[in-house]
Amino acid sequence: MRHTGAVRIALVHYTCLPTIAGVELVMGEHARLFWENGHAVTVVAGNAPGPEDGCWESDPPLPAATPETLPISPPSTPPPVSIPLADLGTRSPLAQRAHRELASGGIGMVFEQAVEQLAAELRPILAAQDVVMLHNVATMHFHLALTAALWRLADELPRVRFVCWVHDLAACNPDYAPLPLHREPWARLAQAHPRFAYVAVSELRRRQFTELTKQPPPRCRTIPNGVDPTRLLDISPQTSELARRLGWLDRDLVLLHPTRLLRRKNVELTLRVVAALKAAGHSCACLITAPPEVQSGTAEIYEREIRDLHGQLDLAGDVFFLSDLSPGGPLGPRAMHEVFQLADALFFPSRQEGFGIPPLEAALHRLPIFCSDIEPLRTLLPRGVTTFTLEATPETIAALIVRTLAADPASAARAHTLRHFSWAAIYRNFLSPLLAETEPI
């Protein structure tokens, strides 16, 4: 049996955003990803905030598109529900009382009452879920009454799938004093619950878990953490949504050609190079700024030629004229900065230039630069520019781009990060398949 459609998911941790720490950030990203992909999300934590805290919803109502921004579609699904249960916090009075009793000799009435109280608080919430994801609360010693309550609830709720996310393992961490893992409740930190599916954030954590619990390797899979490229690159919500919808950051390569549609700008070569990249098996997006040209009387003829070629080469999903996506007019400085940030390389194939500012802008954005071997482009920058002759075939230029970027350490690291560690890739490659399952690994 497999889940289809929306899945009801609860994420459980001691604390939640806006507390800024590694586990909270990862859990917050998971909640956002599940929400954006149409699932019903509940966050349960000692301080779980609501939408008014700015954790789940976008910043205040998004403004209409302007030359400084690109258009965006508002979210269509309700934001996650946040349920604050103070007793889940490691510094809550309940947790502290249970901890003091354990420190004084072991399990007693206070600890048992704490387990009962936590189970009673969590039971109706978790029973309503399809999947419950436990972030560190089953592998760390900060709130052992909560760990014991979750073990109990996993036995009581056979319809619910429990997924234990292994960020850290107290039993393997030398920074903590030796724990009495031979005694309850500490022993559970070195055991695998038979109903938990286990997920480790790295191969190291997966190996540590299986060795600690004496489980076979398939008992725990690895799902890495990720990064949000558009947030790190300070891309506006409008442009981020556009990049997501058009799949720009899912491509092997994003080229930027800032240009007006003038014949001397040689935009037809850009189109043919993208077509050659596609034919060679590379997924490529090319962003052509294409602001309207009002000075040249022949520009309209050239634009029709370019748009005809665009259709003939079947590049509708690969080459984007940003002027078509910006109803407010030419892109302003903010939006131009963002497309430079999103691109992997500048492609500038002009037949003639009086100066050529885009290569300098690309250099400041640390973009690899590919440009035609003409004056003055070849003399603008003494190093860091890859030139090609205008007589070269599109296939030759395409191969040059791929070869050069693969040999550049920074470009290769960026491409690897976007492909394997962007949150979109993490969801597509790992989280979505995980949700499709109903049985523990």
Secondary structure, DSSP 8 states (H G I E B T S, - for coil): ----S--EEEEE-S--TTS-SHHHHHHHHHHHHHHHTT-EEEEEETT---GGGTSSS-SSS-----TTS-------S---EEEE-GGGSTTSHHHHHHHHHHHHTS--HHHHHHHHHHHHHHHHHHHT-SEEEEESTTT-STTHHHHHHHHHHHHH-TTSEEEEEES--GGG-TTS----TTSTTGGGGGS--TTEEEEESSHHHHHHHHHHHT--GGGEEE----B-HHHHTT--HHHHHHHHHHTGGGSSEEEEE---S-GGG-HHHHHHHHHHHHHTT--EEEEE------S-TTHHHHHHHHHHHHHHTT-TTTEEEHHHH-TTSS--HHHHHHHHHH-SEEEE--S--SS-SHHHHHHHTT--EEEES-TTHHHH-SSSEEEE-TTS-HHHHHHHHHHHHHH-HHHHHHHHHHHHTBHHHHIIIIIHHHHT--S--
